[in-house]
Amino acid sequence: MIQESLTYNNRTDQLVTAIAIAEKIINESLLIDEVTKKHFIDFGQQIKEMALHPKPQFKNIASIKHLENDFLTYWNESSGEDVEMFWCLITQHEISFERKDILKKVLLQKRIKNNVEYDHVIGGILIAEQTGRISNDEAIKLNQYLSAFEKRRDAQL
């Protein structure tokens, strides 16, 4: 998230800087294969182009928020050395993006509310436990929340 007081141009400047940071990290990454690197770079360039040269009806705060959210999805939902470096550089450059920690959010609310949270927990629980982002007890709780969500979802089908 970004502070609400920023203008479209301020937010665009921050997004463009974040895309440049991401490109540098992606290009230097030893963890990402070349095909995936190309996809990441192309996606960043598309977001940058839409932010810098929007159609008139899209030059507004709501539209730039969507672009920010789309761009930050990977950086919010992934973990590892590259992701940590990204968020460290975002802070150093005083970019007012807020890192979302969906696993911690689910633990605080003591349930999974929707498919986005469900997919994130499924995809991130093992890595988060292995890297120490969550404890073994938190992993057990998340698995319980997964099971409860699946039961609720299946009951609706």
TIDREN-263758 format. One record per residue (C-alpha): residue number from 1; x, y, z. Coordinates in steps of 0.2 Angstrom, whole numbers, always signed. Layout:
N
+-----+-------+-------+-------+
: seq :    xx :    yy :    zz :
+-----+-------+-------+-------+
: NUM :     X :     Y :     Z :
...
+-----+-------+-------+-------+
END
This chain:
157
+-----+-------+-------+-------+
: seq :    xx :    yy :    zz :
+-----+-------+-------+-------+
:   1 :    +0 :    +0 :    +0 :
:   2 :    +5 :   +18 :    -2 :
:   3 :    +1 :   +33 :    +8 :
:   4 :   -16 :   +41 :    +2 :
:   5 :    -9 :   +58 :    +1 :
:   6 :    +3 :   +55 :   -14 :
:   7 :    -3 :   +61 :   -31 :
:   8 :    -4 :   +51 :   -46 :
:   9 :   +13 :   +57 :   -52 :
:  10 :   +21 :   +54 :   -35 :
:  11 :   +14 :   +36 :   -35 :
:  12 :   +20 :   +34 :   -53 :
:  13 :   +38 :   +39 :   -49 :
:  14 :   +38 :   +27 :   -34 :
:  15 :   +31 :   +13 :   -45 :
:  16 :   +44 :   +16 :   -59 :
:  17 :   +58 :   +16 :   -46 :
:  18 :   +52 :    +0 :   -39 :
:  19 :   +51 :    -8 :   -56 :
:  20 :   +69 :    -3 :   -59 :
:  21 :   +74 :   -10 :   -42 :
:  22 :   +65 :   -27 :   -47 :
:  23 :   +74 :   -27 :   -64 :
:  24 :   +91 :   -26 :   -56 :
:  25 :   +87 :   -40 :   -43 :
:  26 :   +79 :   -51 :   -56 :
:  27 :   +94 :   -49 :   -69 :
:  28 :  +106 :   -53 :   -55 :
:  29 :   +97 :   -67 :   -48 :
:  30 :  +104 :   -84 :   -47 :
:  31 :   +88 :   -92 :   -42 :
:  32 :   +77 :   -87 :   -57 :
:  33 :   +79 :   -95 :   -74 :
:  34 :   +82 :   -85 :   -90 :
:  35 :   +64 :   -88 :   -97 :
:  36 :   +56 :   -82 :   -81 :
:  37 :   +68 :   -67 :   -80 :
:  38 :   +62 :   -62 :   -97 :
:  39 :   +43 :   -63 :   -91 :
:  40 :   +46 :   -53 :   -75 :
:  41 :   +56 :   -39 :   -85 :
:  42 :   +42 :   -39 :   -99 :
:  43 :   +28 :   -38 :   -86 :
:  44 :   +37 :   -24 :   -76 :
:  45 :   +39 :   -14 :   -93 :
:  46 :   +21 :   -16 :   -97 :
:  47 :   +16 :   -10 :   -79 :
:  48 :   +28 :    +5 :   -81 :
:  49 :   +21 :    +9 :   -98 :
:  50 :    +3 :    +9 :   -92 :
:  51 :    +8 :   +20 :   -77 :
:  52 :   +18 :   +33 :   -87 :
:  53 :    +7 :   +34 :  -102 :
:  54 :   -11 :   +30 :   -96 :
:  55 :   -26 :   +33 :  -107 :
:  56 :   -35 :   +49 :   -99 :
:  57 :   -48 :   +39 :   -91 :
:  58 :   -35 :   +29 :   -81 :
:  59 :   -24 :   +43 :   -75 :
:  60 :   -31 :   +42 :   -57 :
:  61 :   -27 :   +36 :   -40 :
:  62 :   -38 :   +20 :   -42 :
:  63 :   -29 :   +15 :   -58 :
:  64 :   -12 :   +17 :   -51 :
:  65 :   -17 :    +7 :   -36 :
:  66 :   -22 :    -7 :   -47 :
:  67 :    -5 :    -6 :   -56 :
:  68 :    +4 :    -6 :   -39 :
:  69 :    -5 :   -21 :   -33 :
:  70 :    -2 :   -31 :   -49 :
:  71 :   +16 :   -27 :   -49 :
:  72 :   +18 :   -31 :   -30 :
:  73 :    +9 :   -47 :   -31 :
:  74 :   +25 :   -58 :   -33 :
:  75 :   +35 :   -47 :   -21 :
:  76 :   +21 :   -49 :    -8 :
:  77 :   +18 :   -68 :   -10 :
:  78 :   +35 :   -74 :   -12 :
:  79 :   +50 :   -76 :    -1 :
:  80 :   +68 :   -79 :    -2 :
:  81 :   +84 :   -69 :    -4 :
:  82 :   +78 :   -59 :   -19 :
:  83 :   +62 :   -54 :   -11 :
:  84 :   +71 :   -49 :    +5 :
:  85 :   +83 :   -38 :    -5 :
:  86 :   +68 :   -30 :   -15 :
:  87 :   +60 :   -25 :    +1 :
:  88 :   +76 :   -19 :    +9 :
:  89 :   +80 :    -8 :    -7 :
:  90 :   +62 :    -2 :    -7 :
:  91 :   +64 :    +5 :   +11 :
:  92 :   +81 :   +12 :    +7 :
:  93 :   +74 :   +22 :    -7 :
:  94 :   +60 :   +28 :    +4 :
:  95 :   +46 :   +21 :    -7 :
:  96 :   +30 :   +20 :    +3 :
:  97 :   +25 :    +2 :    -2 :
:  98 :   +19 :    -8 :   +12 :
:  99 :   +24 :   -27 :   +12 :
: 100 :    +9 :   -38 :   +15 :
: 101 :   +11 :   -53 :   +25 :
: 102 :    -4 :   -64 :   +21 :
: 103 :    +2 :   -78 :   +32 :
: 104 :    +3 :   -67 :   +48 :
: 105 :   -14 :   -59 :   +43 :
: 106 :   -22 :   -76 :   +42 :
: 107 :   -14 :   -81 :   +59 :
: 108 :   -21 :   -64 :   +67 :
: 109 :   -39 :   -67 :   +60 :
: 110 :   -38 :   -85 :   +65 :
: 111 :   -46 :   -91 :   +48 :
: 112 :   -44 :   -90 :   +30 :
: 113 :   -57 :   -79 :   +22 :
: 114 :   -56 :   -81 :    +4 :
: 115 :   -48 :   -90 :   -11 :
: 116 :   -33 :   -78 :   -12 :
: 117 :   -28 :   -81 :    +6 :
: 118 :   -31 :  -100 :    +4 :
: 119 :   -20 :  -100 :   -12 :
: 120 :    -6 :   -90 :    -3 :
: 121 :    -6 :  -101 :   +13 :
: 122 :    -6 :  -117 :    +2 :
: 123 :    +9 :  -109 :    -8 :
: 124 :   +19 :  -102 :    +6 :
: 125 :   +17 :  -112 :   +22 :
: 126 :   +31 :  -124 :   +19 :
: 127 :   +44 :  -111 :   +13 :
: 128 :   +38 :   -99 :   +27 :
: 129 :   +41 :  -113 :   +40 :
: 130 :   +58 :  -118 :   +32 :
: 131 :   +64 :  -100 :   +32 :
: 132 :   +59 :   -97 :   +50 :
: 133 :   +45 :   -84 :   +45 :
: 134 :   +33 :   -94 :   +55 :
: 135 :   +35 :  -106 :   +69 :
: 136 :   +30 :  -125 :   +69 :
: 137 :   +15 :  -120 :   +80 :
: 138 :   +10 :  -107 :   +67 :
: 139 :   +11 :  -119 :   +53 :
: 140 :    +0 :  -131 :   +63 :
: 141 :   -13 :  -117 :   +65 :
: 142 :   -12 :  -113 :   +47 :
: 143 :   -15 :  -131 :   +42 :
: 144 :   -30 :  -131 :   +53 :
: 145 :   -37 :  -115 :   +45 :
: 146 :   -34 :  -123 :   +28 :
: 147 :   -44 :  -138 :   +33 :
: 148 :   -58 :  -127 :   +40 :
: 149 :   -59 :  -116 :   +24 :
: 150 :   -59 :  -132 :   +13 :
: 151 :   -74 :  -139 :   +23 :
: 152 :   -84 :  -122 :   +22 :
: 153 :   -80 :  -121 :    +3 :
: 154 :   -85 :  -139 :    +0 :
: 155 :  -101 :  -137 :   +10 :
: 156 :  -106 :  -123 :    -2 :
: 157 :  -103 :  -133 :   -18 :
+-----+-------+-------+-------+
END
